Amino acid sequence: MAKEFKAPKNIKYVGFCPGCGHSIFVRLMQEVLEEKGYLDKNVCVVGVGCSANVHGDNVYGDNKMECHHGRPPVAGNGMKRVRPDVFVWTYQGDGDAYAIGMGETILAAEQGFPISVFVINNCNYGMTGGQMAPTTLHGQVTTTTTKGRADYPINVMPLIQSIDNVAFAARATVTSPAEIRKLKKYIEKAVDLQMNEGKYSFVEIVSPCPTNWHKSPVDSCKWIDEEVTKVFPLGVFKG
C-alpha cells in the first residue's frame, strides 16, 4: 500500500525565490522536528542572509534568534549551555558560515559544541544580489566576477571531517526526491546525535539559486548535478 503523505500539522511556507532550495530545507526541518517531538522544543539560530526569511513567518514556533553576521555557532553554544534540554541548530548560508563566520564555524567543530550546524551553499551571496562568495566556482559569473571567477572556491568539508570532535559531517542537495530523502536522514541523525549524545554535527546543503544564477529551476538543478557536485561532492564524510 502506498504511503500516505502527511504534512506537518503547523507547517508554514516562507517566501523564498521560486526554485530556491531553502524552502525545501525549511520544510524538511519542520517534518523532522515534529516527528521527533522537538517542534516546540528547539532553537533556530539564524545567520545573516536568505535564511533570515524565517523571521517573517511563525516557522519552528517562536523559537528563533538572530545573531551578528557569522556568529550563529557561538551564539548557539551559549543557548545550549543555558537550555541543554532543547535542540539547538544554526541555519546559515555559505557566506555567513565560510566568510565572515569561518572562525566561528571551525571553532564550533574543533571544540565540539553540542549543537547542529546546517549551511546552505548556493555558490553566491544570494540575499544581496549574487556577488562572489567563498563557494563560487572557478569561472562562475556573478555580479562581482562578470568575466567568471579567476581563483577557486573553498571546500570546507575536508577540514570539518578531519576534526576529532565532529561526530557527523555530510553534504546533500535538493535536486531530486532521492537526494531530498537523503538530506532528511542526515537531519534526523544530527538531531539524534545532539539530543541523545550531546555531540556536534555539520550538514551542508547544496542549493539552487535560479534568481542569481539566471537559470530556470530545472536548469539550476541540472547544473548542480553536472557541475557543482564535481567541486562539492555529496555524501557522508564522517559518522
C-alpha positions as CSV (number, residue, x, y, z in Angstrom):
1,M,0.0,0.0,0.0
2,A,1.4,3.4,-0.9
3,K,2.4,5.6,2.0
4,E,0.0,8.5,2.6
5,F,1.6,11.9,2.5
6,K,1.1,13.9,5.7
7,A,2.2,17.5,6.1
8,P,3.4,18.8,9.5
9,K,0.4,20.0,11.4
10,N,1.6,23.6,11.7
11,I,3.7,23.8,8.6
12,K,4.5,27.4,7.4
13,Y,5.7,28.4,4.0
14,V,8.4,31.0,3.8
15,G,8.7,33.5,0.9
16,F,11.9,32.4,-0.8
17,C,12.5,32.9,-4.6
18,P,10.9,30.4,-6.9
19,G,13.1,27.3,-7.3
20,C,15.2,28.1,-4.3
21,G,16.4,25.2,-2.2
22,H,16.0,27.0,1.1
23,S,12.2,26.3,1.1
24,I,12.8,22.5,0.8
25,F,15.2,22.6,3.7
26,V,12.8,24.6,5.8
27,R,10.1,22.0,5.1
28,L,12.3,19.1,6.0
29,M,13.4,20.6,9.3
30,Q,9.7,21.1,10.2
31,E,9.0,17.5,9.4
32,V,11.9,16.1,11.4
33,L,11.3,18.3,14.4
34,E,7.6,17.4,14.5
35,E,8.3,13.7,14.0
36,K,10.9,13.7,16.8
37,G,8.9,15.8,19.2
38,Y,11.0,19.0,19.1
39,L,8.9,21.3,17.0
40,D,8.1,23.4,20.2
41,K,11.4,22.4,21.9
42,N,14.1,23.8,19.6
43,V,16.0,27.0,19.0
44,C,16.9,28.0,15.4
45,V,19.9,30.3,15.5
46,V,19.7,32.3,12.3
47,G,22.6,33.8,10.3
48,V,22.5,36.9,8.1
49,G,21.4,36.0,4.6
50,C,18.5,34.3,2.9
51,S,17.9,32.2,6.0
52,A,16.6,35.3,7.8
53,N,13.4,34.9,5.8
54,V,12.2,32.5,8.5
55,H,11.7,35.5,10.8
56,G,8.8,36.6,8.6
57,D,6.6,33.6,9.4
58,N,5.9,31.5,12.5
59,V,8.3,28.8,11.4
60,Y,9.6,26.4,14.1
61,G,7.3,28.3,16.6
62,D,8.7,31.4,18.1
63,N,12.0,29.7,18.8
64,K,14.3,31.7,16.7
65,M,17.2,34.0,17.5
66,E,19.2,36.3,15.2
67,C,22.9,37.0,15.7
68,H,25.6,39.1,14.3
69,H,26.8,38.1,10.8
70,G,28.7,34.8,11.0
71,R,28.2,34.2,14.7
72,P,25.4,31.6,15.0
73,P,27.6,28.7,16.2
74,V,28.9,30.6,19.3
75,A,25.5,32.1,20.0
76,G,24.0,28.6,19.7
77,N,26.6,27.2,22.0
78,G,25.6,29.8,24.6
79,M,21.9,28.9,24.2
80,K,22.6,25.2,24.5
81,R,24.5,25.7,27.8
82,V,21.5,27.6,29.2
83,R,18.9,25.2,27.7
84,P,20.5,21.7,27.4
85,D,17.0,20.2,27.1
86,V,16.3,21.8,23.7
87,F,17.6,21.0,20.2
88,V,19.8,24.0,19.1
89,W,20.7,24.4,15.5
90,T,22.2,27.0,13.2
91,Y,20.7,28.0,9.9
92,Q,23.3,29.8,7.8
93,G,24.3,30.5,4.2
94,D,27.8,29.8,2.8
95,G,28.7,33.5,3.0
96,D,27.7,33.7,6.7
97,A,29.5,30.4,7.6
98,Y,32.5,30.5,5.4
99,A,33.5,34.1,5.0
100,I,32.9,36.4,8.0
101,G,31.9,33.4,10.1
102,M,34.7,31.0,9.2
103,G,36.4,31.4,12.5
104,E,33.2,30.5,14.4
105,T,32.5,27.6,12.1
106,I,35.9,26.0,12.8
107,L,35.8,26.8,16.5
108,A,32.5,25.1,17.0
109,A,33.7,22.0,15.2
110,E,37.1,22.0,17.0
111,Q,35.5,22.5,20.4
112,G,32.7,20.0,19.7
113,F,29.9,22.4,20.7
114,P,26.8,20.3,21.4
115,I,24.8,21.9,18.5
116,S,23.9,21.0,14.9
117,V,25.1,23.3,12.1
118,F,23.3,23.5,8.8
119,V,24.8,25.5,6.0
120,I,23.0,26.3,2.7
121,N,25.6,26.5,-0.1
122,N,24.3,28.2,-3.2
123,C,27.7,29.4,-4.5
124,N,27.0,33.1,-4.1
125,Y,25.7,35.8,-1.8
126,G,22.0,35.3,-2.6
127,M,20.4,37.9,-0.4
128,T,22.5,40.9,-1.5
129,G,22.3,40.3,-5.3
130,G,24.5,37.4,-6.3
131,Q,28.1,38.5,-5.5
132,M,31.0,36.1,-5.4
133,A,31.1,34.0,-2.3
134,P,33.8,31.7,-0.8
135,T,32.0,28.8,-2.6
136,T,31.6,30.5,-6.1
137,L,33.0,28.0,-8.6
138,H,36.1,28.7,-10.8
139,G,34.8,30.5,-13.9
140,Q,31.3,31.2,-12.4
141,V,29.8,34.5,-13.4
142,T,28.5,36.7,-10.6
143,T,27.8,40.4,-10.2
144,T,31.3,40.9,-8.9
145,T,33.0,38.4,-11.3
146,T,31.4,39.4,-14.6
147,K,34.1,37.5,-16.6
148,G,34.0,34.5,-14.3
149,R,35.8,33.8,-11.1
150,A,39.6,33.7,-11.6
151,D,40.5,31.7,-8.5
152,Y,39.0,28.7,-6.8
153,P,36.3,28.1,-4.1
154,I,36.7,26.9,-0.5
155,N,35.6,23.4,0.2
156,V,35.2,23.3,4.0
157,M,34.2,19.6,4.3
158,P,37.7,18.1,4.2
159,L,38.7,20.3,7.1
160,I,35.5,19.7,9.1
161,Q,35.8,15.9,8.7
162,S,39.4,15.9,9.9
163,I,38.4,17.4,13.3
164,D,38.1,14.8,16.1
165,N,35.1,16.4,17.9
166,V,32.9,16.3,14.8
167,A,30.5,13.3,15.3
168,F,28.8,13.6,11.9
169,A,29.6,15.5,8.7
170,A,27.6,15.2,5.5
171,R,26.7,17.1,2.3
172,A,23.4,16.8,0.4
173,T,21.4,18.6,-2.2
174,V,17.7,19.0,-3.0
175,T,17.7,18.4,-6.8
176,S,15.7,15.2,-6.7
177,P,13.3,13.2,-4.4
178,A,16.1,10.7,-3.7
179,E,18.5,13.4,-2.7
180,I,15.8,15.1,-0.5
181,R,15.2,11.8,1.3
182,K,19.0,11.5,2.0
183,L,19.0,15.0,3.4
184,K,16.1,14.2,5.7
185,K,18.1,11.2,7.1
186,Y,21.1,13.5,7.7
187,I,18.9,15.9,9.6
188,E,17.5,13.1,11.7
189,K,20.9,11.8,12.5
190,A,22.1,15.3,13.6
191,V,19.1,15.7,15.9
192,D,19.7,12.2,17.5
193,L,23.4,12.8,18.0
194,Q,22.8,16.1,19.7
195,M,19.8,15.1,21.9
196,N,21.0,11.6,22.8
197,E,24.7,12.0,23.0
198,G,25.4,15.8,23.2
199,K,27.5,15.8,20.0
200,Y,28.3,18.2,17.2
201,S,27.1,17.6,13.6
202,F,27.7,19.6,10.4
203,V,25.4,19.3,7.4
204,E,25.9,21.3,4.2
205,I,23.1,21.6,1.6
206,V,24.0,22.5,-2.0
207,S,21.1,24.6,-3.1
208,P,19.9,26.0,-6.4
209,C,19.7,29.8,-6.7
210,P,17.8,30.4,-10.0
211,T,17.4,34.1,-9.4
212,N,21.1,34.9,-9.2
213,W,22.3,32.1,-11.4
214,H,20.0,33.4,-14.2
215,K,18.8,29.8,-14.9
216,S,15.4,28.1,-14.7
217,P,14.8,26.0,-11.6
218,V,15.2,22.9,-13.8
219,D,18.5,24.1,-15.3
220,S,19.7,25.1,-11.9
221,C,19.2,21.6,-10.5
222,K,20.9,20.2,-13.6
223,W,23.9,22.5,-13.1
224,I,24.3,21.3,-9.6
225,D,24.1,17.6,-10.6
226,E,26.5,18.0,-13.5
227,E,29.0,20.7,-12.4
228,V,28.6,21.8,-8.8
229,T,28.9,18.4,-7.3
230,K,32.2,17.9,-9.0
231,V,33.6,20.6,-6.7
232,F,31.4,19.8,-3.7
233,P,30.8,16.0,-3.8
234,L,27.8,14.7,-1.9
235,G,27.6,12.0,0.8
236,V,28.5,11.2,4.4
237,F,32.1,12.3,5.2
238,K,32.2,11.3,8.9
239,G,30.0,9.4,11.2
